[in-house]
């Protein structure tokens, strides 16, 4: 299993900036929708699932992949979050990516006390009474551990702040995190380009001049001829044509 330190050193080419994990019946048409709009307004690519699963439906592989392909996961805890086995499976996968891929996790507690989640009290206690009747105990324990871990992370509590203030701060935090990630990625990429250019120069004749133009690779764009890993090479013969 990869450690956080080794994961952080690997290239990070993700499809989404943010993944939103939330209980649809609680926050889809209010807090989560407002947060999604604010992120989109700042050109931050957020994944917000549009499907309402029926009770007992299994989480789709596409959704798990979206978590893996997001730099940051925002968990929007609410009263009925734990009643959804789908939300709990999302949470487990989010924390797995945090550990193995050094992904960032930001919790928001909407009309719920973090201690109720950490200790599985009130509505969370009631949710697990049902889960213990329907699922294997090892799966239930895994969900409990995930809730305890996530509730201990630093985040925002709606009972202490207005919705608009939370959303403003969350968007600012996401922008800072993405700026840091992109800056590190750019530095790593520039260093990689330099190493490749030096290697290429060692193989070409002295009469050949090597020019390198580098920049961040664009995902899901057609790769032009001569462009690999964000590097385009141009070979120019220094001698004049006859």
Phi, psi and omega in degrees: 000132182286141178275167180297323183293318180289326179294322182294336183275347182279155177299139182242100178243096186251158182275325182240152173281318187223140170247131180256120176253124187202161175266113188305315184293339181270314193228000184303314187264011177225264187301310184297318179297320179293321178293316178301316180296320179294319178295314180298324180295339177258019179061033177260121183283108183249142175260118177233113183294137184258002186262136173261108179281143174283159180304129178095349179292147181271147178292138185278151176300328180297325180289319177296322179294323178296324176296314181296330184264018178245136179292321185229138172247130175252119180260118181259092181285138178214181187305317186254016181303314185287347180285346180261116176295332178295313178299320181292324176292322174302313183300315179300317182290324177299314180290329175295317179292328176298317183284315188270332184242007180057035177285158182264136180236126180236116178267146173233132183252104184263109179055038178211140179276131179306327181294329178293328178283314182300321182261359184053062179252169177053237184297332179286325175297314181298322179298319183283339172299317178290318181299322182293340177274338188251338187236161176297146185296328179296321177295318179298317179296324178298317178295319179298315180298319180296317178297318180297316180295311184294323180291343179272355179281152178289132181202209184238140180243119186294336180289344180258349185216159175284157179301315183297323180291318178299311182299319178300314181291321179297314180299317178298317180296317179298316179299318179296317181296317180293322177299318179295315180299313182293326178294315178296320181296319180296318179297316180296321182291319179297320178295322179295318179298315180302318180296318181293321180296317179297322179294319180295319180299328182289345182257345184265160180288155180300335183280358181255129179260130182254126176246135178240131176242120183234158178188173182292137178293147180259126183281140175061032171245149179295129183279121180291159180300133178085006182246115179226131178054036176079014183238128175245128184248138179233124181257125183238124176287126183288340182280147179286150178289145180294000000 
